[in-house]
Amino acid sequence: MDIQNKGFMIYRQKFEALEELTDAEIGMLVRALGRYAFGGEEPADMSSGAKILYMVMKPELDKDYEEYCAKVGRARRAREKRFGKEGQSDDVSSDINDDINDNINDDINDDINDDINPKQKQKQNQKHKQNQKQNQKHKQNQKQNQKQNQNQKQNADECSDSRSRSEDRAEHGGIQQTSSEVIERLNMAAGTRYRGNTRNTLRLIQARLNEGFTKEDLIFVAEKMSRIWLGTEFEQYLRPETLFGSKFESYLNRPDRTDAQMREEKQLRERYGSILEWGNGYDTAGSIADDGSNGGFVPVFPQ
């Protein structure tokens, strides 16, 4: 034998046949099996009963040994392929052989246990199938849960989108209402015919509201600038893109007088000095300044 055998097995079926032998014959048989398994030595003399049982068990020893050698060969080739044929120390080779023998013996024992315990193997197979079914069912449940979660998320997203669209429509509707009211007051004050639902006008109104101004501020600017610019060269600028554009805040805080009035007012201040109060602004009857020397303003001095 090229490969040293580390043991041999007596299967259960043969062990039952041993009960028919005497203790001396059993000892004779075991010694003969051991010598053959470990050294290939054939027995010289045996009783007829032991000899018959030996001849029955010998092919099983040969079969086990062949399987053992085949497994050893595969394991060694795998080791050589991984580590190479050369460059291995004796300790490494010894460890490899020990690992090979241990793995082979484990495989042999597993095969033997499968042969000896068919009922146990059947139970293990049944348990394995049950575990597979449980795992498959678990995977199906996971898929169902994932699908339900996806559906719930999709429904939530759709609800969120619906709410967002509703809010957008409500907000857009509110902007349109505000824009319509502001432009209507501008048209009444300036005699224009602008529409409050155009994209540019809505954008301007929305921008001013986003800055914190109110609808009343927008109407105030539209009416005040109409009073100031009507009948002047600036009347052409009484339009949404001018009034509600980037200069809106300056128009909101502008004094409620025309440029000509403010120039005349400045001249009077320079002429008369400190003035605390003005009357109605103009002597419309012209009784005080018929010659127009003071521009029509009536200065009022502190009492």
C-alpha positions in Angstrom: 0.0 0.0 0.0 1.5 3.4 -1.1 -0.6 5.4 1.3 -0.7 4.6 4.9 -4.2 3.7 6.2 -5.0 5.3 9.5 -8.0 3.0 10.3 -10.7 0.7 9.1 -14.4 0.4 9.7 -16.6 -2.5 10.7 -20.1 -1.8 9.4 -23.1 -2.5 11.5 -24.4 -5.3 9.2 -21.1 -7.1 9.7 -21.0 -6.4 13.4 -24.2 -8.3 13.8 -22.5 -11.3 12.1 -19.8 -11.2 14.7 -22.3 -12.3 17.4 -22.1 -15.8 15.8 -18.4 -16.1 16.5 -16.5 -16.9 19.6 -14.4 -14.3 21.4 -11.3 -16.1 20.1 -12.6 -16.0 16.5 -13.5 -12.3 16.8 -10.0 -11.5 18.1 -8.5 -13.6 15.2 -10.7 -11.7 12.7 -10.0 -8.2 14.0 -6.3 -8.9 14.0 -6.4 -10.3 10.4 -8.4 -7.2 9.2 -5.9 -4.9 10.9 -2.9 -6.5 9.4 -4.5 -6.4 6.0 -5.7 -2.8 6.3 -2.4 -1.4 7.6 0.1 -3.7 5.9 -1.6 -5.6 3.2 -0.8 -8.9 4.9 -3.1 -11.9 4.3 -3.9 -14.1 7.3 -2.1 -17.5 7.6 -4.5 -19.6 9.6 -8.1 -18.8 10.7 -11.1 -20.7 11.7 -13.7 -21.4 9.0 -16.2 -19.0 10.5 -13.7 -16.2 10.9 -12.3 -16.9 7.5 -15.7 -16.6 5.8 -16.4 -13.3 7.5 -13.0 -12.0 6.6 -13.5 -12.8 3.0 -16.8 -10.9 3.1 -15.3 -7.9 4.8 -12.1 -7.7 2.8 -13.7 -6.1 -0.3 -15.2 -3.4 1.9 -11.7 -2.6 3.2 -10.4 -2.4 -0.3 -13.2 -0.1 -1.4 -12.7 2.1 1.6 -9.0 2.2 0.9 -9.5 3.1 -2.7 -11.8 6.0 -1.8 -9.3 7.1 0.8 -6.5 7.1 -1.7 -8.6 9.0 -4.2 -9.4 11.7 -1.7 -5.8 11.9 -0.6 -4.7 12.3 -4.2 -7.3 15.1 -4.9 -6.3 16.9 -1.7 -2.6 16.7 -2.5 -3.1 18.0 -6.0 -5.1 20.9 -4.7 -2.3 21.7 -2.2 0.4 21.4 -4.8 -1.6 23.6 -7.1 -1.9 26.2 -4.4 1.6 26.0 -2.8 3.7 24.4 -5.5 5.5 21.1 -5.6 8.8 22.5 -4.2 9.7 24.9 -1.5 7.6 23.3 1.2 9.3 22.4 4.5 8.8 19.1 6.2 6.6 20.7 8.9 4.4 22.2 6.3 4.1 18.9 4.4 3.3 17.1 7.6 0.6 19.6 8.5 -0.8 19.3 5.0 -0.9 15.5 5.3 -2.5 15.7 8.7 -5.2 18.0 7.4 -5.8 15.8 4.4 -6.1 12.7 6.6 -8.4 14.5 9.0 -10.7 15.8 6.2 -10.7 12.4 4.5 -11.6 10.6 7.8 -14.4 13.1 8.4 -15.7 12.5 4.9 -15.5 8.7 5.5 -17.3 9.0 8.8 -20.0 11.1 7.2 -20.5 8.5 4.5 -20.5 5.7 7.1 -23.0 7.5 9.3 -25.2 8.0 6.3 -25.1 4.3 5.5 -25.6 3.3 9.2 -28.4 5.8 10.0 -30.7 5.9 7.0 -33.6 7.0 9.3 -31.6 9.8 10.8 -30.5 10.9 7.3 -34.2 10.8 6.2 -35.1 13.0 9.2 -32.3 15.4 8.3 -33.5 15.6 4.7 -37.0 16.3 5.9 -35.8 18.9 8.2 -33.7 20.4 5.4 -36.7 20.5 3.1 -38.8 22.2 5.9 -36.0 24.8 6.4 -36.0 25.4 2.6 -39.7 25.8 2.6 -39.5 28.2 5.6 -36.8 30.2 3.9 -38.7 30.3 0.7 -41.8 31.5 2.6 -39.8 34.0 4.4 -38.4 35.4 1.1 -41.9 35.6 -0.3 -43.1 37.5 2.8 -40.2 39.8 2.4 -41.1 40.4 -1.2 -44.7 41.1 -0.3 -43.6 43.5 2.5 -41.3 45.3 0.1 -44.1 45.5 -2.4 -46.5 46.8 0.2 -43.9 49.4 1.4 -43.4 50.5 -2.2 -47.1 50.8 -2.7 -47.5 52.8 0.6 -44.6 55.0 -0.4 -46.1 55.5 -3.9 -49.5 56.4 -2.3 -47.8 58.8 0.1 -45.9 60.4 -2.7 -49.1 60.7 -4.7 -50.9 62.2 -1.8 -48.0 64.6 -1.2 -48.0 65.6 -4.8 -51.7 66.1 -4.8 -51.4 68.3 -1.7 -48.6 70.2 -3.3 -50.6 70.7 -6.4 -53.6 71.8 -4.4 -51.5 74.2 -2.4 -49.9 75.5 -5.6 -53.4 76.0 -7.2 -54.6 77.7 -4.0 -51.5 79.9 -3.9 -51.8 80.6 -7.6 -55.4 81.4 -7.2 -54.6 83.8 -4.3 -52.0 85.6 -6.4 -54.4 86.0 -9.3 -57.0 87.4 -7.0 -54.6 89.9 -5.5 -53.2 90.8 -8.9 -56.7 91.4 -10.3 -57.6 93.7 -7.4 -54.3 95.7 -7.7 -54.5 96.1 -11.5 -58.2 97.1 -11.3 -57.3 99.9 -8.9 -54.5 101.0 -11.2 -56.8 101.0 -14.2 -59.3 103.1 -12.3 -56.7 105.6 -11.2 -54.7 105.9 -14.4 -57.4 105.2 -17.0 -55.5 102.2 -18.3 -56.8 98.7 -19.4 -54.1 96.4 -18.1 -55.0 92.8 -17.2 -54.1 91.2 -13.9 -53.7 87.6 -15.1 -50.8 88.0 -17.5 -47.6 86.1 -16.6 -45.4 89.1 -16.3 -47.8 91.0 -14.0 -48.3 87.9 -11.8 -44.6 87.5 -11.5 -44.1 91.1 -10.4 -46.9 90.9 -7.9 -45.6 87.6 -6.5 -42.1 89.1 -6.2 -43.3 92.1 -4.2 -45.4 89.9 -1.9 -42.4 87.6 -1.4 -40.4 90.6 -0.2 -43.0 91.3 2.5 -45.1 94.0 0.9 -48.9 93.8 1.0 -51.7 94.2 -1.4 -52.5 97.6 0.2 -48.9 98.7 -0.5 -49.3 97.8 -4.2 -52.6 99.6 -4.4 -51.2 102.7 -2.6 -48.3 102.9 -5.1 -50.6 102.5 -8.1 -53.0 105.3 -6.9 -50.3 107.7 -5.6 -48.1 107.5 -8.8 -51.2 108.0 -10.9 -52.0 111.2 -9.1 -48.4 112.4 -9.5 -47.7 111.4 -13.1 -51.1 111.9 -14.8 -50.9 114.9 -17.1 -47.1 114.8 -17.1 -44.5 113.3 -19.4 -44.2 110.4 -17.0 -47.8 109.3 -17.6 -46.6 106.7 -20.0 -44.8 104.9 -17.1 -48.1 104.2 -15.3 -47.7 100.5 -16.1 -47.2 97.3 -14.0 -43.6 96.7 -15.1 -42.6 100.2 -13.9 -44.7 100.6 -10.8 -44.2 97.1 -9.4 -40.6 96.5 -10.6 -37.3 97.0 -8.8 -38.1 100.7 -7.8 -41.3 99.8 -6.1 -40.0 100.6 -2.6 -38.8 104.0 -3.7 -42.3 104.8 -5.2 -43.9 103.6 -1.9 -41.9 106.1 0.1 -41.9 109.0 -2.3 -43.8 112.1 -1.2 -47.2 112.5 -2.6 -46.3 115.5 -4.8 -45.2 116.0 -8.4 -41.6 116.7 -9.3 -42.5 120.3 -10.2 -44.3 120.8 -6.9 -41.2 119.5 -5.0 -38.9 121.8 -7.0 -41.1 124.8 -6.3 -41.3 123.8 -2.7 -37.5 123.6 -2.5 -37.2 127.1 -4.0 -39.7 128.5 -1.5 -37.8 126.9 1.4 -34.6 128.6 0.1 -36.4 131.9 -0.3 -38.4 132.0 3.0 -36.2 130.0 5.3 -37.6 127.6 7.9 -41.1 126.6 7.0 -43.0 124.3 9.4 -46.2 123.9 7.5 -47.8 124.4 4.1 -51.4 125.1 3.4 -53.3 123.1 0.8 -50.3 123.7 -1.5 -51.9 125.9 -4.1 -53.8 129.2 -4.1 -56.1 127.9 -6.8 -58.0 131.2 -6.9 -54.8 133.1 -7.5 -55.8 135.8 -5.1 -52.5 135.9 -3.2 -50.0 135.5 -6.0 -51.6 136.8 -9.1 -48.2 137.6 -10.6 -47.0 134.1 -10.1 -43.9 135.2 -8.3 -44.2 132.4 -5.6 -45.3 129.7 -8.0 -48.8 129.6 -6.5 -47.7 128.3 -3.0 -48.9 130.1 0.1 -46.1 130.0 2.8 -47.3 129.6 6.3 -44.9 130.8 9.0 -45.0 129.8 12.7 -47.3 132.0 14.8 
